[in-house]
Amino acid sequence: MNEGEPTARPVFPEGKVVRRVTGSADALKALLLDLKKYTFTGYVRTIRVADGQPSEGIVFIQAGNPIASFHFRGEKAEFGRAALKQVWQDSYDPTCSLELHARVEVDSLVRDHPQGALDRAKRLVRKAKVAEAPTKEALEERLKGWKAEGFEVRDLEAALGGDLDTGRAAFAAFEENVKKVEMLREILRGLDAKGFEARVTTIEERLKDPRRHLAAEADVEELREAIEKTKRDAETKAADTAREREIQDRARQVFEMVLKHRQDSGKGIAGLTESAVIRAMEEKPTARDEKTNLIRQFNFDTFVVGPSNRFAHAASLAVSKAPHSAYNPLLITSGPGLGKTHLLNGIGTYIAQNNGAARVLYLSVEAFTNEMREAQASGKMADFREKYRNLDVFLLDDVHFLSGRGDVQEELFHTFNELYNKGKQIALTSDRPPKEVPELEDRLVSRFESGLIADIQPPEYETRIAILRRRAKDGGADVEEEILATIATLVSDNIRELGGALNRVLAFSALMGEPVTLEMTKEVLRDLTATEPKRGRAKVEDAERDLKPGGAYLVKEERPTDCFRLFSRAAAGGDGGVLITRTNPKRVREKFDLGSAQILWLTDRESTSEDTIPPVLERIIYEIEEFMKKGTRGAILIDGIEYLVSNNSFDAVLKFLRRLIDHVSETRYTFLLSLSPATLKEQEVKILEREMETLTFQ
């Protein structure tokens, strides 16, 4: 049979899908390396649609190694190495979906379809020597050993009592299964399974019967996923705990200041407690509408509009006035604390007020997930689906938390389709564009991006003043403009923190029984005042003079402009520079004088006119180290960290950066990293700030 010619297409069992990955430059490579580490047996399936033509690829994996491959596009099929090449090419496409299937009998599938065997596997078969048939006594010794290890051997005992050739075949199959069991046990021993001891015990019991290794293999993969999810949840909890501790620390600071001032002024301290200070500093409790779950305070009337959010506000208002007719779906993206939840609730409130019959519901992905889990556990999924698929307006907050939740994504996909096809309005929020959400299925990405995406940026100085003015008015406080200006200068990139700073000042004023003054404001917010110089410099020229050889600098800006200027100066003062950027190099050269600096376009696509580099961390570190070998001093700039994170993970990128920072620190090179703060989570930005000196510009 010739490769590429029309052929009958084999049908492979579905198995159990234990993981899904979105296509990228190193998606298949990373997956295969992971499977090799865990000696996985099963197959990888790729699904891609290009030019309206679907293609499907299959790579069979045995003990972590690819042993056969098939590729189908239309009526044409390819096998072996040719098929594997096509699978690799498909996997580069971000629209390609990669599925990992477990609980399939790979050996029998490869035997039934030998045309797909890879060359290496074929050579191994040709070179294999025929072993001498074991005697009955030898089989009895093996049986004794397996029995001593605790394996279930009753079927072998029965086989040994019958025809010897039949017994030999049974022993050979059992021995192969024992090898797979031993590999699975090795994987189990390598997992940090604290808290999952009961599941480990269950798997170990199953492994006593080697015939059940396929089921055990899927269980091990599910356990590994559960362990990783627990670690992610623990990191989220730790971040929440850190935020709570920060609130308590600030309350304690205000409490101690009030205590000291009241004592110094001879005022009494009766009834003054930390809890009283915390209550004074807290935001007003959110009032929710029981029917819609909407937060009543979050409406268009209380939303302060400025250049940073005007487009998102206008889009939200348009959707509210003409549901489904304007933009459907509407996706609002921004960093934390910038108003996307406010606008989402504003949409729902406007529609509910102007159309009392509309079935409107607002909730977070976390709440949707929890309700779905409860419905599954209680057998009420039909009621759950009826509730959500009969809405007129579905408002879903924080869709980036869908990452890694395969079953929730499946349910949401069908809910989305049914609502959209019925002409119902859908509005969503996320802290990043859909393509940058890890492990978000391609079909959801395409649906989320099919309407309008409206981004919110950190508020400008004038908008921050307006927000503070509104907050003070709503709180019934008379605060001078000079004081509002001081607070707006100290807090620049988060509306929630902006309001929190004002609350601290107002709480101190109320507990002291004194009017708010500029001196009081600076004293209460002295922690922000003390850290402000470390957060940046006023002028780019100052930073140019102060860049140090061996230094690593995090340049925080909404668009990569100042970082290019710093890079140009640092590169000119040494042996040149290497720039890795998400911006097309042609546009960079048109705007900035970069001399002979090497520019690598950070992209998955190929270019006939520019040097490109895929978002593969090892490849990037290799290019940078090769550049550094050519001289003794210069500059390195990476622009596009959010792109690297979306194609790898934050942890992987952090390790990569630490390695690079350590390497640069022992040289006379300067490393610059451009970052738009809103593109990463708040906790991730803080981690980067601890690793590098931070520069921000006004």
PyMOL commands that set and color helices and strands:
alter all, ss='L'
color gray80, all
select helices_A, chain A and resi 27-37+80-91+106-112+114-116+119-127+136-148+154-160+164-190+197-206+210-264+274-281+300-302+310-321+340-354+365-378+381-388+399-402+406-421+434-436+442-448+461-474+481-490+495-512+518-524+526-535+540-546+562-572+585-591+617-629+641-647+650-665+677-679+682-691
alter helices_A, ss='H'
color red, helices_A
select strands_A, chain A and resi 16-22+42-50+53-62+65-73+76-79+97-102+330-333+360-364+393-397+425-430+452-455+552-556+577-581+598-602+612-613+633-639+668-675+693-696
alter strands_A, ss='S'
color yellow, strands_A
deselect
rebuild
show_as cartoon
